[in-house]
Amino acid sequence: MESPREKLLKSIRDSGTYQANLARIDHAVGLILLLLAIGSSGTAALLGFATQVRSSYIGALALVPGSLALLATTVKFDARAQWHFDKKRALNGLERRLEFEMPNPPTADQIALIANELTKIHQTFGKRWSREFGQNWAWARHGHNGK
């Protein structure tokens, strides 16, 4: 049977691993979108200058970079990746605190303290996510200044 300390450590580590994976995915998606935008722009230019491809096809291909740029800036993949890495670092600090700064076994009060701090990390980063990445449509409901 796992001790409360081991359960809490597992929870912190699992959450950190999850955050690291999401950060890598967001970073990769942002990079892929950038590469696709550059590639489609270059392809459209080459097709326009060096071939007899219909202008409507080239025009359609020329729309791709702008669309991908709009997607990347709207979803903010790089900023999301940074958010996940920041949360992972906060979780790592909590893990180190439980692992190395607490006696083994820690008291029930010490476990409760770390568990409370874990909850605060999740709440703080949840609020930050809402502030940085939540869609704020208040301006559409209440006018341009959100009042």
N, C-alpha and C positions, 0 to 999 in steps of 0.2 A: 504494500500500500504506500502510495506517495505521501510524503509529508507536505504540509501547507507550503513550506519553503520551495520544495521541488515543483509543486503545482504552479506556484506563482512564477518561478523562474521559467518553466516551460511556456506559460502564457506570454510572458515578456519576450522570450526568444522567438516563439511562433509569430507573434505580432511583428517583431523586427524583421524576420525573414519575409513575411508577407509584404511589408512596406518596401523592402529592398527589391523584391520581384516587381512590384508595381512601378517603382522608380525606373528600373531597367526597361520595362515595357514602354512607359511614357517617353523615356529618352529615345528609345529605338524608333518609335512611331514618329516622333518629331524629326529625327534624322532621315528616316525613309521619305517622309513628305518633302523635306528639303531636297533630297536627291532626285525624287520624281519631278519636282517643280523645275529644277535646273535641267534635268534631262529632257523634259518635254519642251521647255523653252528652246534649248539648243536644237532639238529635232525639228521643231517648227521653223526655226531660222534656216537650217540646212535644207529642208524641203522647199521652203520659199525661194531660196537663192539658187539651188542646184537641180531642181527637178521640175517636171511639168504636172505635179500633183495639183488637183483642183484647189482653188483658193478657199473653198468652203471647208475642205478637210484641214487645211493648214490653219484656218481661222478657228475651227473647233479645237484643234490641238493647242493653239495659242491661248485658249481660255483656261486650260488646265493649271498653269502656274499660279494664276490669280486665285483660282478656286482653292487650290491647295494652301496657298498663303493665307487666305481668309479662314480656312479650317484650322490651320496651325495657330493663328493668332486668337481665334475665338476660343478654342479648346485649351490653349496655353500648355502644350505638352511639356516644354522645358521647365516652366514654373511648377507644374504638377510634379514632375520628377524631383525637383528641388524640395518641394513640400514633403514628399515621401522620404527623401534622404534625411531631411531635418527631423522628421518624426522618428526615423530609425536611430538617429544619433541620440535623441532624447531617451528612447527606450534602452539604448546601449548604456547610457549613464545610469539609468535605474537598475539595469541588470548588474552592472559593476558594483553599485551600492549594496545591493542585496547579496551579491556573491562575496565581496571582499571587505565591506565596511560593517557588516552585521556579524554577530557571533553565530557560530554554527552549533546547535540550532538556535535560530532567533526566537525571541519571545513572541507570543501571540500579538502583543501590542506593536512590535516591530514589523511583523508581517502585515498587520492592519495598516500601519503607516505607509509601507511600500505599496500595498494594494490601493490605498487612497491616492497616492501620487500617480499610480498608473491610470486611475480613473481621471485624474486632473489632466494628464497628458492627452488622453483621448478627447476630453472635453475641449481643452485648449486648441488642439489641432482640428477638431470638428468645427469650432467657431472660425478658426482661421480659414479652413476650407470654404465655408459658407461665404466669408467675406471676400476671399480672393477668387473663387471659382463659381460661386453660386450665381445663377442668373437673376439679376435684379430688374424686374419688370415694373417696379413701382412707378417709374416715370410714365409708363403707358396707361396705368390706372388712374394716376393722380396728377398728370401734367408733367412737363419737362423737368421741374425741379424736385420732384418726389414728394411734394407737400400735399 
